[in-house]
Amino acid sequence: MPTDALLDRFLDELAVLAPVALWAHGSLAGGDYQEGRSDLDLIAVLDRPVSLSTVRTIVTLHRRLRTEPLAAELHCSYLTPDRLGDAGLSHLTWAHEHVMRRPVTPVTRRELHSFGRVLHGRPPAELLPAVPDRELGEFVVRDQRDFWRPAVDKAHLWRQDIWVDLGLMTFARATATLRDSSLISKREALEALPDLGAPVEVVEDVERRRYGRSAPSSEEWTVARGELTRAYLGPAIDALVARYG
């Protein structure tokens, strides 16, 4: 299986940094992984702060993986002992084939505690502080209010599959989390969307593209799909934020 081969190769390459742990989260850990479509979301915990030499090593090892199938989908954040506890801090991350800095959010931390997959070393519960329900809820509200709601007003974004797919599924997952602090998979989010009032034809389109075979969308449908999604998500996010914000 290409995914297993890539993970084995990555762990071998990572050995030079002597990681304390390597964890998977997201769909790879949560049981909704679609090989060739889903990202490989990983967290590596190192035993010391990141130096310039460490950055160079990380860049080199990821570049060596580029010939592996699925390597472009492998994303990994590198946590260090001095930065484990604060969900607001950004961490060195390899994603989209280059290095960046981004936080390991309360949602990701809750995923790791709830169903994180240990690929190497110590489990999340031994290293990461638990995420209180209030902190989780506040983050989800901010994400919907400050990121997704402004994005709804940018019509050009919603002509892309990724925005339609993630916009709808993230909203359904946010709704579940704010309702009872639960985390649901992307498949469960799609199943929940019709009951949340989402346009059924758009939900079916997302499901076909994610789990089945579908012909390329026409320009007319791409535009219409984006407008249907925006018309739904704007008021839906406003109502969610008003209720839980």
Secondary structure, 3 states (H helix, E strand, C coil): CHHHHHHHHHHHHHHHHCCCEEEEEHHHHHCCCCCCCCCEEEEEECCCCCCHHHHHHHHHHHHHHHHCCCHHHEEEEEECHHHCCCCCCEEEEEECCEEEEEECCHHHHHHHHHHCEEEEECCHHHHCCCCCHHHHHHHHHHHHHHHHHHHHCCHHHHHCHHHHHHHHHHHHHHHHHHHHCCCCCHHHHHHHHHHHCCCHHHHHHHHHHHHCCCCCCCHHHHHHHHHHHHHHHHHHHHHHHHHHC
